[in-house]
Amino acid sequence: MAEASSEDVDSNANTPVSVPINYPGPRSDVRYPLNTQYCGECTLPLEYCEYGPDPERCREWLERTLPDLLNQMQASGSGDDKGGEKKRQTRGGKGMPKGKKKSEAQKIILNKQQRKGNKFVTIVQGLASNEVDIELARKFFAQKFSCGCSKSGDDELTIQGDVVSELIDLLPEKWNQINPELIEDKS
């Protein structure tokens, strides 16, 4: 083992070193604490409402609750506006979420597929287009038929077992918005 000699040890090793920090402190032209107002619709700060999911609803909320602040924001932002064009995101980040399209109720297709041996699965397509929550339907079918039920696609459920005949009666009974004439059995 090597021993440290007195020449190897620096005599200033135990003294603390102070490093000056160049921090200017609070600014004199700003009032502290800062108060930020948030939108009641999108919960973003008011300056960012135009980039939120629904800027029109935010504008309506601002007109109802803080009309003087809306006028002040429009007056200060009028110099930036280029001919009334809507601001668009130019690069990077996530774009605004697109709203769900309202579509006509499509047919609900019930299909039975055979797996290995004497086992079947029932495939249900078209529930989401009839305004049925897929996750809620998945849990309901799994409980009702005491079997496994999984979400295969955006608008498709796979139920273990042959339950086509039960589904034909059950779907309009559980969800009133489903028209019994739109249910089609392809098995």
C-alpha positions as CSV (number, residue, x, y, z in Angstrom):
1,M,0.0,0.0,0.0
2,A,1.2,3.5,-0.8
3,E,1.1,6.1,1.9
4,A,0.5,9.8,1.2
5,S,3.4,11.9,2.1
6,S,3.1,15.5,3.4
7,E,4.2,16.8,0.0
8,D,1.1,15.2,-1.8
9,V,-1.4,16.9,0.5
10,D,-2.3,20.5,-0.4
11,S,-2.6,22.7,2.7
12,N,-5.4,24.7,1.2
13,A,-7.7,21.7,0.5
14,N,-9.9,22.3,3.6
15,T,-10.5,26.0,3.0
16,P,-13.8,26.8,1.3
17,V,-13.7,28.5,-2.1
18,S,-16.2,31.3,-2.7
19,V,-17.3,32.0,-6.2
20,P,-19.1,35.3,-6.9
21,I,-22.6,34.9,-8.4
22,N,-23.7,37.5,-10.8
23,Y,-27.5,37.7,-10.0
24,P,-29.1,41.1,-10.5
25,G,-32.1,40.3,-8.2
26,P,-35.7,41.4,-8.8
27,R,-36.3,43.9,-11.5
28,S,-37.5,47.3,-10.4
29,D,-39.9,47.8,-13.3
30,V,-41.9,44.6,-12.4
31,R,-44.5,44.4,-9.6
32,Y,-44.1,41.2,-7.6
33,P,-45.8,38.8,-7.0
34,L,-46.8,38.2,-10.6
35,N,-50.5,37.6,-11.1
36,T,-51.4,35.4,-14.1
37,Q,-55.0,35.1,-15.2
38,Y,-56.1,31.8,-16.7
39,C,-58.9,31.1,-19.1
40,G,-62.0,29.4,-17.8
41,E,-62.4,27.3,-20.9
42,C,-59.0,25.9,-21.8
43,T,-57.2,26.6,-18.5
44,L,-54.3,28.2,-20.3
45,P,-52.9,31.7,-19.6
46,L,-55.0,34.2,-21.5
47,E,-52.1,35.0,-23.8
48,Y,-52.1,31.4,-25.1
49,C,-55.8,30.9,-25.6
50,E,-55.4,31.4,-29.4
51,Y,-53.2,28.3,-29.5
52,G,-55.6,26.2,-27.4
53,P,-58.0,23.5,-28.7
54,D,-61.0,25.9,-29.2
55,P,-60.0,29.6,-29.4
56,E,-63.6,30.7,-30.3
57,R,-65.0,29.3,-27.1
58,C,-62.1,31.0,-25.2
59,R,-63.0,34.3,-26.9
60,E,-66.6,34.0,-26.0
61,W,-65.7,33.3,-22.4
62,L,-63.4,36.3,-22.3
63,E,-66.2,38.5,-23.8
64,R,-68.6,37.4,-21.0
65,T,-66.2,37.6,-18.0
66,L,-63.4,40.1,-18.8
67,P,-64.6,42.4,-21.7
68,D,-62.1,45.2,-20.8
69,L,-59.2,42.8,-20.9
70,L,-60.3,41.5,-24.3
71,N,-60.4,45.0,-25.7
72,Q,-57.0,45.7,-24.3
73,M,-55.6,42.5,-25.8
74,Q,-57.2,43.2,-29.2
75,A,-55.7,46.8,-29.2
76,S,-52.2,45.6,-28.4
77,G,-52.3,42.7,-30.8
78,S,-53.7,44.6,-33.8
79,G,-50.3,45.7,-35.0
80,D,-49.1,42.1,-35.5
81,D,-52.2,40.9,-37.5
82,K,-51.4,40.5,-41.2
83,G,-54.7,41.3,-43.0
84,G,-56.9,39.3,-40.6
85,E,-55.2,36.0,-41.4
86,K,-55.4,33.3,-38.8
87,K,-52.0,32.5,-37.2
88,R,-50.7,29.1,-38.1
89,Q,-48.1,27.0,-36.5
90,T,-45.0,27.0,-38.8
91,R,-42.7,24.4,-37.4
92,G,-42.3,21.9,-34.6
93,G,-44.4,20.9,-31.7
94,K,-47.9,19.4,-31.7
95,G,-50.6,20.9,-33.9
96,M,-54.0,21.7,-32.6
97,P,-56.2,18.7,-31.9
98,K,-58.8,18.1,-34.6
99,G,-62.4,17.8,-33.5
100,K,-64.3,14.6,-34.0
101,K,-66.3,14.5,-37.1
102,K,-70.0,13.8,-36.7
103,S,-70.9,11.1,-39.1
104,E,-74.1,9.2,-39.9
105,A,-74.9,6.1,-38.0
106,Q,-73.3,3.2,-39.9
107,K,-74.3,-0.4,-39.8
108,I,-73.2,-2.5,-36.9
109,I,-71.7,-5.7,-38.3
110,L,-71.7,-8.8,-36.2
111,N,-69.3,-11.5,-37.5
112,K,-68.5,-14.9,-36.0
113,Q,-65.0,-16.4,-36.7
114,Q,-63.9,-19.9,-35.8
115,R,-60.7,-20.3,-33.9
116,K,-58.9,-23.7,-33.4
117,G,-61.1,-26.6,-32.5
118,N,-64.7,-25.8,-31.5
119,K,-63.9,-22.2,-30.3
120,F,-65.5,-19.0,-31.7
121,V,-65.0,-15.3,-31.4
122,T,-67.6,-12.6,-32.2
123,I,-66.4,-9.5,-33.9
124,V,-68.5,-6.3,-33.5
125,Q,-67.8,-3.4,-35.9
126,G,-69.5,0.0,-36.1
127,L,-70.3,0.8,-32.5
128,A,-68.3,4.1,-32.4
129,S,-70.1,5.4,-35.5
130,N,-73.3,5.0,-33.5
131,E,-72.0,7.1,-30.6
132,V,-71.2,4.2,-28.3
133,D,-68.2,4.4,-26.1
134,I,-66.0,1.5,-27.1
135,E,-64.3,1.1,-23.7
136,L,-67.6,1.1,-21.8
137,A,-69.1,-1.4,-24.3
138,R,-66.0,-3.6,-23.9
139,K,-66.3,-3.8,-20.1
140,F,-70.1,-4.3,-20.4
141,F,-69.8,-7.3,-22.8
142,A,-67.0,-8.9,-20.7
143,Q,-69.2,-8.7,-17.6
144,K,-72.5,-9.6,-19.4
145,F,-71.1,-12.7,-21.2
146,S,-68.5,-13.6,-18.5
147,C,-65.8,-13.8,-21.1
148,G,-62.8,-11.9,-22.5
149,C,-63.5,-8.9,-24.7
150,S,-60.8,-6.8,-26.4
151,K,-60.6,-3.7,-28.5
152,S,-59.1,-4.8,-31.9
153,G,-59.2,-1.5,-33.8
154,D,-60.7,2.0,-33.6
155,D,-64.2,0.7,-34.1
156,E,-63.9,-3.0,-33.5
157,L,-64.5,-5.3,-30.5
158,T,-63.6,-9.0,-30.3
159,I,-65.7,-11.0,-27.9
160,Q,-64.7,-14.6,-27.0
161,G,-67.5,-17.0,-27.7
162,D,-70.4,-17.2,-30.1
163,V,-72.7,-14.4,-28.8
164,V,-74.1,-13.1,-32.0
165,S,-77.8,-13.9,-31.3
166,E,-77.6,-12.4,-27.8
167,L,-76.0,-9.2,-29.2
168,I,-78.8,-8.6,-31.7
169,D,-81.3,-8.2,-28.9
170,L,-78.9,-6.6,-26.4
171,L,-77.5,-3.7,-28.4
172,P,-80.7,-1.7,-29.0
173,E,-81.8,-2.6,-25.4
174,K,-78.7,-1.2,-23.8
175,W,-78.0,1.7,-26.1
176,N,-81.2,3.5,-27.2
177,Q,-79.5,5.4,-30.1
178,I,-78.8,2.1,-32.0
179,N,-81.5,1.4,-34.5
180,P,-82.2,-2.4,-34.7
181,E,-82.5,-2.2,-38.4
182,L,-78.8,-1.1,-38.6
183,I,-77.6,-4.4,-37.0
184,E,-76.3,-6.8,-39.6
185,D,-75.4,-10.5,-38.9
186,K,-72.7,-11.7,-41.3
187,S,-72.0,-15.0,-39.6
